[in-house]
Amino acid sequence: MEYLTLANGMQMPILGFGTYLITDAGECTRSVAAAVENGYRLLDTAQIYGNEAAVGEAIRACGMPREELFLITKLWFDSYEPAAARRAIGESLKKLGTDYLDMVLLHWPYGDTYAAWRVLEEFHEQGVIRALGVSNYTPDRLVDLMHFHRVAPVLNQIEVNLWCQRQTERPWQEKLGVAIQAYAPMGRKRPPEYFDDPVLVAMGRKYNKSVRQIMLRFLIQKGVAVIPKSVHPERIRENIQVFDFTLNAEEMSVLTAFDRAEPLIGDPQNPNRVERLLGM
Ligand SMILES: NC(=O)c1ccc[n+]([C@@H]2O[C@H](COP(=O)([O-])OP(=O)(O)OC[C@H]3O[C@@H](n4cnc5c(N)ncnc54)[C@H](OP(=O)(O)O)[C@@H]3O)[C@@H](O)[C@H]2O)c1
């Protein structure tokens, strides 16, 4: 496993396990257990995923010491008011069966984000949350938050993949010292034919890797953390086997040219999407 050093000095595994849409408790517990068994040490969940208890159950059952794991959860925007935020963090701790969280993210930049941030800062100062971060933040919102914080965000979890590389956002993230963690790193929601692209298939064949492994490796070499999700043990294993080959400079530039700068999930500047999300 490789690690990213965050701006607060913490070491974060560059590859972790995503759990969105794993709603069945048994399936979630089995998938997380398979992930840990195969070497994943970072687990990403969220209050809205409804699976924190199952993730907690898997952590207890797998016997991995808590301090070996990097646990991230996210606060949903209906819990951004202070009393609700305190309650929600308490519930996450209880469901995950832990007395501390490695990182908590504000899931979306809507509602009273500053009230929520102050609550996260309280928990951070008490040592209950080791690091704070955000998700689905655009650089302008990050600059705003960086200006008014006591505790700075060290991570922004956003949609990043081959077709949505965030090339304009990345320099801002670097300048602000906020690492990027890619969600949908294998392009969930992209049409199946994208994955049959002959250039990607040929590159995979050269390294004896799948197209998805090439995509994950590409992001890792760009310094972007990734959190692939699967419920299938063989895919869970496949998705972490990306540390035994290196794409060369020419291949990196070929892959960079796939960018369409097109988010399909996380586009906080699209009012139609925001309206749909807030109506959830
Ligand atoms: N902050 C946010 O707003 C936000 C939004 C979305 C996601 N996330 C986080 O990011 C994580 C990853 O993103 P994601 O789940 O949206 O997308 P993803 O990891 O890019 O893709 C997951 C999809 O790919 C399939 N898959 C996984 N490995 C595969 C393989 N080796 N070969 C073929 N298909 C494979 C999975 O199906 P199977 O499970 O059937 O294998 C699933 O349909 C989430 O789980 C969640 O933790 C955060």
Ligand as a Chemical Component Dictionary entry (heavy atoms), coordinates in Angstrom:
data_LIG
# 
_chem_comp.id                   LIG 
_chem_comp.type                 NON-POLYMER 
_chem_comp.pdbx_formal_charge   0 
_chem_comp.three_letter_code    LIG 
# 
loop_
_chem_comp_atom.comp_id 
_chem_comp_atom.atom_id 
_chem_comp_atom.alt_atom_id 
_chem_comp_atom.type_symbol 
_chem_comp_atom.charge 
_chem_comp_atom.model_Cartn_x 
_chem_comp_atom.model_Cartn_y 
_chem_comp_atom.model_Cartn_z 
_chem_comp_atom.pdbx_ordinal 
LIG N1  N1  N 0  -18.830 11.810 -1.728  1  
LIG C1  C1  C 0  -19.746 11.463 -2.612  2  
LIG O1  O1  O 0  -20.684 12.239 -2.917  3  
LIG C2  C2  C 0  -19.658 10.118 -3.262  4  
LIG C3  C3  C 0  -20.433 9.827  -4.396  5  
LIG C4  C4  C 0  -20.286 8.578  -4.984  6  
LIG C5  C5  C 0  -19.398 7.636  -4.433  7  
LIG N2  N2  N 1  -18.674 7.940  -3.313  8  
LIG C6  C6  C 0  -17.724 6.961  -2.702  9  
LIG O2  O2  O 0  -16.811 6.504  -3.713  10 
LIG C7  C7  C 0  -16.877 5.074  -3.797  11 
LIG C8  C8  C 0  -16.557 4.592  -5.195  12 
LIG O3  O3  O 0  -17.394 5.196  -6.151  13 
LIG P1  P1  P 0  -18.599 4.417  -6.877  14 
LIG O4  O4  O 0  -19.009 3.253  -6.053  15 
LIG O5  O5  O -1 -19.622 5.436  -7.191  16 
LIG O6  O6  O 0  -17.977 3.961  -8.262  17 
LIG P2  P2  P 0  -16.754 3.063  -8.751  18 
LIG O7  O7  O 0  -15.970 2.527  -7.599  19 
LIG O8  O8  O 0  -16.045 3.819  -9.808  20 
LIG O9  O9  O 0  -17.486 1.879  -9.500  21 
LIG C9  C9  C 0  -18.276 0.932  -8.839  22 
LIG C10 C10 C 0  -18.973 0.116  -9.915  23 
LIG O10 O10 O 0  -18.031 -0.641 -10.687 24 
LIG C11 C11 C 0  -18.286 -2.032 -10.549 25 
LIG N3  N3  N 0  -16.960 -2.675 -10.445 26 
LIG C12 C12 C 0  -16.121 -2.595 -9.386  27 
LIG N4  N4  N 0  -14.963 -3.239 -9.637  28 
LIG C13 C13 C 0  -15.081 -3.755 -10.879 29 
LIG C14 C14 C 0  -14.228 -4.527 -11.701 30 
LIG N5  N5  N 0  -13.015 -4.874 -11.293 31 
LIG N6  N6  N 0  -14.674 -4.905 -12.935 32 
LIG C15 C15 C 0  -15.912 -4.534 -13.363 33 
LIG N7  N7  N 0  -16.763 -3.795 -12.628 34 
LIG C16 C16 C 0  -16.354 -3.403 -11.400 35 
LIG C17 C17 C 0  -19.125 -2.178 -9.309  36 
LIG O11 O11 O 0  -19.986 -3.281 -9.418  37 
LIG P3  P3  P 0  -19.945 -4.497 -8.354  38 
LIG O12 O12 O 0  -20.086 -3.909 -6.987  39 
LIG O13 O13 O 0  -21.149 -5.311 -8.783  40 
LIG O14 O14 O 0  -18.646 -5.196 -8.559  41 
LIG C18 C18 C 0  -19.934 -0.870 -9.316  42 
LIG O15 O15 O 0  -21.028 -0.963 -10.198 43 
LIG C19 C19 C 0  -18.310 4.786  -3.331  44 
LIG O16 O16 O 0  -18.530 3.437  -3.059  45 
LIG C20 C20 C 0  -18.414 5.721  -2.155  46 
LIG O17 O17 O 0  -17.722 5.182  -1.042  47 
LIG C21 C21 C 0  -18.789 9.169  -2.740  48 
# 
loop_
_chem_comp_bond.comp_id 
_chem_comp_bond.atom_id_1 
_chem_comp_bond.atom_id_2 
_chem_comp_bond.value_order 
_chem_comp_bond.pdbx_ordinal 
LIG N1  C1  SING 1  
LIG C1  O1  DOUB 2  
LIG C1  C2  SING 3  
LIG C2  C3  SING 4  
LIG C2  C21 DOUB 5  
LIG C3  C4  DOUB 6  
LIG C4  C5  SING 7  
LIG C5  N2  DOUB 8  
LIG N2  C6  SING 9  
LIG N2  C21 SING 10 
LIG C6  O2  SING 11 
LIG C6  C20 SING 12 
LIG O2  C7  SING 13 
LIG C7  C8  SING 14 
LIG C7  C19 SING 15 
LIG C8  O3  SING 16 
LIG O3  P1  SING 17 
LIG P1  O4  DOUB 18 
LIG P1  O5  SING 19 
LIG P1  O6  SING 20 
LIG O6  P2  SING 21 
LIG P2  O7  DOUB 22 
LIG P2  O8  SING 23 
LIG P2  O9  SING 24 
LIG O9  C9  SING 25 
LIG C9  C10 SING 26 
LIG C10 O10 SING 27 
LIG C10 C18 SING 28 
LIG O10 C11 SING 29 
LIG C11 N3  SING 30 
LIG C11 C17 SING 31 
LIG N3  C12 SING 32 
LIG N3  C16 SING 33 
LIG C12 N4  DOUB 34 
LIG N4  C13 SING 35 
LIG C13 C14 SING 36 
LIG C13 C16 DOUB 37 
LIG C14 N5  SING 38 
LIG C14 N6  DOUB 39 
LIG N6  C15 SING 40 
LIG C15 N7  DOUB 41 
LIG N7  C16 SING 42 
LIG C17 O11 SING 43 
LIG C17 C18 SING 44 
LIG O11 P3  SING 45 
LIG P3  O12 DOUB 46 
LIG P3  O13 SING 47 
LIG P3  O14 SING 48 
LIG C18 O15 SING 49 
LIG C19 O16 SING 50 
LIG C19 C20 SING 51 
LIG C20 O17 SING 52 
# 
